[in-house]
Amino acid sequence: MFTGHLLGRHADPDAVTAALAGLAGFFLRNSLLPPPPGIPTLRAFQRAQGDAALTWLRSRLTWS
């Protein structure tokens, strides 16, 4: 859990949400590009990381 870590516990929640949105966008956008030579699995990795970041972001935005 992010808030269980000392740094996460003291992080500004809005800043964390903004950074997470940027990270999710970065991974998901780049996952749509052609794979670079010699790294055929990079785009699948980026997609998986983007999906995970997006899931976390959605959970942060639906907290009450």
C-alpha positions in Angstrom: 0.0 0.0 0.0 1.4 3.4 -1.0 0.3 5.2 2.1 2.0 2.5 4.2 5.4 3.8 3.1 6.9 6.8 4.9 7.1 8.8 1.6 3.7 7.9 0.5 2.2 8.7 3.9 3.4 12.3 3.6 2.9 12.9 -0.1 0.4 15.5 -1.3 -2.6 13.5 -2.5 -3.3 15.8 -5.4 0.3 15.6 -6.5 0.3 11.8 -6.4 -2.9 11.7 -8.4 -1.5 14.1 -11.0 1.8 12.2 -11.3 -0.1 8.9 -11.6 -2.3 10.3 -14.4 0.9 11.4 -16.2 2.5 8.1 -15.8 -0.6 6.2 -17.0 -0.8 8.4 -20.0 2.9 8.0 -20.8 2.8 4.2 -20.7 -0.5 3.9 -22.6 0.4 6.3 -25.3 3.8 4.7 -25.9 2.3 1.2 -25.9 0.6 2.2 -29.2 3.9 2.9 -31.0 5.7 0.3 -33.1 8.2 -1.8 -31.1 11.7 -0.6 -31.3 14.3 -2.9 -33.0 15.5 -5.7 -30.7 12.9 -5.1 -28.0 9.7 -6.7 -29.3 8.1 -7.0 -25.9 8.4 -3.4 -24.8 5.0 -2.3 -26.0 3.2 -5.1 -24.2 5.2 -4.2 -21.0 4.2 -0.6 -21.4 0.6 -1.5 -21.9 0.6 -3.7 -18.8 2.1 -0.9 -16.7 -0.3 1.7 -18.2 -3.3 -0.6 -17.3 -2.0 -1.0 -13.8 -1.5 2.7 -13.3 -4.9 3.5 -14.8 -6.5 1.0 -12.4 -4.8 2.7 -9.5 -5.8 6.1 -10.7 -9.4 5.1 -11.1 -9.4 3.8 -7.5 -7.9 7.1 -6.3 -10.6 9.1 -8.1 -13.5 7.1 -6.7 -12.5 7.4 -3.1 -15.1 9.0 -0.9 
